Structures are given as structure tokens and as C-alpha cells.
Amino acid sequence: MSSPFTVPPPTPNATEIKRRRAIITLRVVLFFLGVSALLVLVLPLPLPAPVRALAAGSDLIAALVVYAIYRQRIKAR
């Protein structure tokens, strides 16, 4: 027997579901860009150190750009 005072849990609407998926996608992309930057620096690859540092830096810059674009899209809404 259900009580008349119980409230069913709220169901998220379509925009909330899209926003959550975008946040998860953003976190996954940022995580993998950060891990790839770290691996390029740490693993003994047959590349000179300046080239490895440049590759790692470009990964980190790409992560920052993705994050900045996402933040601008959120503030525009």
C-alpha cells in the first residue's frame, strides 16, 4: 500500500541527460589527453627529449582548449 505522502523520484528531462553525457565525454577526453601526455614524457620512446616535451605539451594544450570550449558552451546556454 503506498502512502499518499510519498513523492516519486524525479525523472531527468532530455536536456539534462544530454548535459550529463557531455560531461562524461568531456571527462573521458581530458583524462586520456592527460594520460597520453604523461606517457609520452615517461615512456622510453626513441624520440629526442625536446620532441617528447613538445608532444606532451601539445596534448596538454589540446586538453585546455577542449575544456575552454566546453565552458564557453555551458555559459552561452
N, C-alpha and C positions, 0 to 999 in steps of 0.2 A: 504494500500500500504506500503510495507516495504522499508526502506531506505537501500541503498547499504552499508552504513557505520555502520550498527548495527551488532554486533557480538553476536551469540547465547551464552548462558551461558555454561561454560564447564561442561562436564559430567565426574564424577569421574570414574576412572577405577576400576577393581575388587580388586586390592591390596589396594587401598585407602579405599574402602568400608570395607574390612576385617580389616584394621587397625582401622577404626572408631568404628567398632563393638567391637574389642578387648579393646579399650579404655573405651567404655561404660561399658563393662563387668567388667573390672578392677575397675572402679569407684564404681559400684554397690557392688562388693565383698568387697572392702575396707570399704565402708560405713557400710555394715551390720556387718562386723567384729568389727568395732569401736563401733557401737551401741550395739552389744551384750556384748562387754567388759564393756561398761558404765552401761548397765542394770544389769549385774552380780554384779557390785560393789554397785549400788544404791538400787536395789530392796531388800526388806527384805526376803531373802531366808533362809531356815533352814540349812545353812551351816556356819561353823566357818569362821571368818574373814580371816585367812590365806589361806583357801581353795578358798574363793571367790577371793582374791587377786591373787592367783596362776592361777585361771581360766581366770580372766581378763587379766593378763599378757601374758598368752599363746595366747589369742585372738590377742593381740597387736603384739606379736612376729610373729604370723601367717600372719598378715596384712603386716608387714615389709618384711617378706620372699616373699610373693606374689609380692609385689611391686619391690623388688630387682630382682627377676627372670624376671619379665616383662621388667625392664630397661635393663637387660643384653641381652634379646632377641632383643630389639629395636636397641641396639648398634651393635649387631652382623650383622644386615642387612645392 
